[in-house]
Amino acid sequence: MVNLKKSERISVLRGGISDEKEISILTANQVYKTLQKKYDTTLIDVDHDCNKLINDLIRSKPDKVFNCLHGIFGEDGQLQSILNYLKIPYTHSGVLASSIAMNKVVSKYFYKSLGIRFPQNYDINSKFTNSSYPFIVKPICGGSSKNLLKIENEKQLNDFKNNDTDELHKYMVEEFIDGREITVGILEIKYVGSWKLFLTVKSMTLKINTRRLLNMFLTLNCQTK
C-alpha cells in the first residue's frame, strides 16, 4: 500500500493531444484542487512536445504522477511507456492493459476470449442494408462519447463518410442497442460504485463523489509497470 507523506510530490497531468483535451483539463483541475489541500502538488500541461513533457517531469521530480489525460497518448500506453522509462509511479493501468483497452476492436478480441458479451462491430466501408440501421459510428480509439454518432439511414452514413474521407480508418460501426447505460467504478479490486447515465440531446448528467475516489486512490498502490 502507498503511504503518502505531506513532503511527497504529486504531479497532475492535464491537457493532451486528443479530442478529449477539454475534459482532461476539467478533470485535472478538480484533482489538483483536492490533492493540494494535503500534498505537495504540481500541474503539468501536456501537448505534442514529448521533450517538454519529459523535461517538466524531471524538473518537477514527482514521487507519483496522477494521470488526468484522456484518449490518445494519455490512455493508450504511450504516456505509460514514458513514465515507466522515467521510473515514476502513476495512476491507472500499465502499458499493455492501456493499449488493449483503448482500442475498441482489439479489446473485443480480449472480451470474447473471456466470454463477455458485447455489441458487434463492422468495418465502416462494409455494405449495409436497410435492416442494418440504426447503428453507431464511433472512433476506434477514444472515449467520453466524443465524435459518437447514431446513424439512422444510408444518407446520414454517406454524409459522414464524405465529410471525413481521410479519417475513416479511425472509425468503426457498432450495432445499436437501446437501453440503460451504467458506469461502474473499480479501483484495483475495490468496487467504488455505479452510476446510471441520464442522456439527453443537450446534456449528460453524471454525479460522482470525486473526493471519495481520490481518497481511495491515496490508499492504493500506484502503477509502476
Secondary structure, 3 states (H helix, E strand, C coil): CCCCCCCCEEEEEEECCCCCHHHHHHHHHHHHHHHCCCCEEEEEEECCCHHHHHHHHHHHCCCEEEECCCCCCCCCCHHHHHHHHHCCCECCCCHHHHHHHHEHHHHHHHHHHCCCCCCCEECCCCCCCHHHCCEEEEECECCCCCCCEEECCHHHHHHHHHHCHHHHHHEEEEECCCCCCEEEEEECCEEEEEEECEECCCCEECCCCHHHHHHHHCCCCCECC
